[in-house]
Structures are given as C-alpha cells and as structure tokens.
Amino acid sequence: MYGPTLRGQLALMRAPRIEEAATMSAWFEDLEVTATILRRFPPGLGEEEDWLRRMATDPASILWAVEHEGRLVGTTGVHGIDWHSGHGTTGLVLGDKSVWGRGLAREVMSMRTRFLFCETTLRSLRSGYLDGNLASAKAQAGAGYREVGRWHEAYFRGGEWRDHVLTEVRRQDWEAANPD
Ligand SMILES: CC(C)(COP(=O)(O)OP(=O)(O)OC[C@H]1O[C@@H](n2cnc3c(N)ncnc32)[C@H](O)[C@@H]1OP(=O)(O)O)[C@@H](O)C(=O)NCCC(=O)NCCS
C-alpha cells in the first residue's frame, strides 16, 4: 500500500510515483548514502520500478515518498507488517544528501509514528540503525524508539564491523508520552 498524504512543517509525505524510480535508484549509487543502511548496491531501474509496483499492492507495507521544498528527497515506510500481531518494521532513506541535517528525519519519523498509532491498529514499530549513525539514533529517539538490543559486528562498513542496534517504539509508551 501507499501511504496517504501527511504534511509537516518541513516534509510532505505522499504516495510515490512509478516515474520516480530513476531518481530513487540513483540515490543508492552514492556510498555516503549506503554507508548507514543495509543495502549496499544500487538497484537497476527495472528493479526499482518493480519494487514500487509491488509496494503499491503489498498489504504488509505502507510506503511514502518524502518531499522537501517541492522536490522528492527520500522514501519512508513500514514493511513486513503482521496485522494479526500488530507489528511492523519502519525505515527511512533521505537519498538527497543536500537536505541532511535540517530536521527532516526527526519530523518524518514523528509524523509516521503518529499516523501508524492513530490511524492503524499497529501496537509496536520495530527499527534499527548501524552503530555510529547518530542522526538516525537521535531522530528515532525523538519519535519514541528505544534500544532493545543489538546484533554485534553485524555489517562491514568503512573498514570496520558495525553493530546493528535494534529499536522499538510501543503504542502504550508513545501514547503516554503524547497524551494530546
Ligand atoms: C540518517 C538520516 C535519515 C538522518 O536524516 P536528517 O534529516 O539528516 O536528520 P535530522 O536533521 O532530522 O537530525 C536528527 C538528529 O540528528 C542530529 N544529527 C543530524 N546529522 C547528524 C550528524 N551527522 N551527526 C550527529 N548528529 C546529527 C540532528 O541534530 C538531530 O538531533 P536532535 O533530534 O537532537 O535535534 C539521513 O542522513 C539519511 O537518510 N541517511 C542515509 C540513510 C540512512 O542512514 N537511513 C537511516 C537508516 S537507520
């Protein structure tokens, strides 16, 4: 599924479009972008288009494109949703590096969490980051995610093995922190 439009002060989250596949696949050609995510190699155009088509009809995913100042800068979503048990795994890639450090991740993760807890019945959102990805760690913490464990030396990046820090935000904790 694609997500409905959500407007923040910095970011617009909206349904992605197939014709945006070329822009999206090009993000993954940049080693700085992939340094902190699990995917290492860029998808081909056809693979990216297939992925966007699959996401549109996948009941276990909700995918958004992220716009900033009128242009596409990233994607975010929740995947592997188990609607019976009420959990799924969230992710965010801002592939346009020029927008890093402006507070977009913080806002997008907060809007995404609010939507998923106020408009769906999900009870727990799982995520993670590679140890050392301070921006992701802080943005996730700002949206209520807490570290629940780690897989040690799970991925090789920049000549070092990095831990995969596992995080989670639970509905009851988020509601207690966001009573309005
Ligand atoms: C990680 C990523 C999503 C962060 O997005 P961003 O919009 O630059 O992050 P923000 O500007 O919202 O910053 C979030 C927090 O991190 C801090 N921060 C931003 N860049 C930072 C950096 N390089 N080092 C340390 N802290 C940083 C900000 O000050 C902010 O802190 P605050 O919440 O205390 O104010 C983005 O860089 C990205 O998409 N990177 C590539 C893919 C990726 O790593 N995705 C996440 C996988 S878990």
The ligand as a Tripos MOL2 file, in Angstrom:
@<TRIPOS>MOLECULE
LIG
   48    50     1     0     0
SMALL
NO_CHARGES

@<TRIPOS>ATOM
      1 C1         20.0040    9.2020    8.8310 C.3       1 LIG1
      2 C2         19.1170   10.2390    8.1390 C.3       1 LIG1
      3 C3         17.7230    9.6550    7.9390 C.3       1 LIG1
      4 C4         19.0670   11.4830    9.0340 C.3       1 LIG1
      5 O1         18.2440   12.4380    8.4070 O.3       1 LIG1
      6 P1         18.3840   14.0090    8.7320 P.3       1 LIG1
      7 O2         17.1810   14.6760    8.1630 O.co2     1 LIG1
      8 O3         19.7040   14.4680    8.2840 O.co2     1 LIG1
      9 O4         18.3040   14.0160   10.3170 O.3       1 LIG1
     10 P2         17.8150   15.2730   11.1940 P.3       1 LIG1
     11 O5         18.2910   16.5180   10.5400 O.co2     1 LIG1
     12 O6         16.3580   15.1390   11.4660 O.co2     1 LIG1
     13 O7         18.6290   15.0390   12.5190 O.3       1 LIG1
     14 C5         18.1750   14.1670   13.5320 C.3       1 LIG1
     15 C6         19.0250   14.4140   14.7630 C.3       1 LIG1
     16 O8         20.3700   14.0190   14.4870 O.3       1 LIG1
     17 C7         21.2430   15.1160   14.6050 C.3       1 LIG1
     18 N1         22.1820   14.9640   13.5160 N.ar      1 LIG1
     19 C8         21.9540   15.1780   12.1900 C.ar      1 LIG1
     20 N2         23.0700   14.8750   11.4980 N.ar      1 LIG1
     21 C9         23.9830   14.4720   12.4020 C.ar      1 LIG1
     22 C10        25.3250   14.0300   12.3080 C.ar      1 LIG1
     23 N3         25.9450   13.9310   11.1360 N.pl3     1 LIG1
     24 N4         25.9710   13.6930   13.4510 N.ar      1 LIG1
     25 C11        25.3630   13.7770   14.6470 C.ar      1 LIG1
     26 N5         24.0670   14.1770   14.8130 N.ar      1 LIG1
     27 C12        23.4170   14.5280   13.6960 C.ar      1 LIG1
     28 C13        20.3950   16.3520   14.4940 C.3       1 LIG1
     29 O9         20.9530   17.4310   15.1810 O.3       1 LIG1
     30 C14        19.1340   15.8830   15.1550 C.3       1 LIG1
     31 O10        19.3030   15.8920   16.5520 O.3       1 LIG1
     32 P3         18.1360   16.3820   17.5290 P.3       1 LIG1
     33 O11        16.9880   15.4380   17.2650 O.co2     1 LIG1
     34 O12        18.7380   16.2360   18.8740 O.co2     1 LIG1
     35 O13        17.8280   17.7780   17.1150 O.co2     1 LIG1
     36 C15        19.6950   10.6540    6.7540 C.3       1 LIG1
     37 O14        21.0030   11.1400    6.9570 O.3       1 LIG1
     38 C16        19.7610    9.5050    5.7700 C.2       1 LIG1
     39 O15        18.7650    9.1900    5.1360 O.2       1 LIG1
     40 N6         20.9400    8.8510    5.6560 N.am      1 LIG1
     41 C17        21.1240    7.7210    4.7340 C.3       1 LIG1
     42 C18        20.2250    6.5500    5.0210 C.3       1 LIG1
     43 C19        20.0910    6.2200    6.4880 C.2       1 LIG1
     44 O16        21.0450    6.1900    7.2300 O.2       1 LIG1
     45 N7         18.8470    5.9600    6.8760 N.am      1 LIG1
     46 C20        18.5440    5.5640    8.2270 C.3       1 LIG1
     47 C21        18.8110    4.1180    8.3880 C.3       1 LIG1
     48 S1         18.5390    3.6030   10.0500 S.3       1 LIG1
@<TRIPOS>BOND
     1     1     2 1
     2     2     3 1
     3     2     4 1
     4     2    36 1
     5     4     5 1
     6     5     6 1
     7     6     7 2
     8     6     8 1
     9     6     9 1
    10     9    10 1
    11    10    11 2
    12    10    12 1
    13    10    13 1
    14    13    14 1
    15    14    15 1
    16    15    16 1
    17    15    30 1
    18    16    17 1
    19    17    18 1
    20    17    28 1
    21    18    19 ar
    22    18    27 ar
    23    19    20 ar
    24    20    21 ar
    25    21    22 ar
    26    21    27 ar
    27    22    23 1
    28    22    24 ar
    29    24    25 ar
    30    25    26 ar
    31    26    27 ar
    32    28    29 1
    33    28    30 1
    34    30    31 1
    35    31    32 1
    36    32    33 2
    37    32    34 1
    38    32    35 1
    39    36    37 1
    40    36    38 1
    41    38    39 2
    42    38    40 1
    43    40    41 1
    44    41    42 1
    45    42    43 1
    46    43    44 2
    47    43    45 1
    48    45    46 1
    49    46    47 1
    50    47    48 1
@<TRIPOS>SUBSTRUCTURE
     1 LIG1         1 GROUP 0 **** ****
